[in-house]
Amino acid sequence: MYDLWHTCLTNWLNDGVPPAQVTDWAANGVPVLLSTYARCIVGQLDDLKTRIEAAGDLPDHTKDV
């Protein structure tokens, strides 16, 4: 049962559910959740970079300076 719980929380985080929402559903605190599951979150880096670049907050390091 405990493994299923971990799988469920990991899947929610990997599907992009915000940690604050996951902690609400799981009745945990954000620090506890992230300290346990931060290394399990995969597949979101490209999306996050795209969102940051779209906002203009990430410098483009692919161009020569």
Residue pairs with C-beta under 8 A, 6 or more apart in sequence:
9 22
9 26
9 33
9 37
10 37
10 40
10 41
12 21
12 22
12 25
13 19
13 22
13 37
13 40
13 41
14 40
14 41
14 42
14 43
14 44
16 44
16 47
19 30
19 33
19 34
20 30
22 28
22 33
23 29
23 30
23 32
23 33
26 33
49 58
52 58
53 60
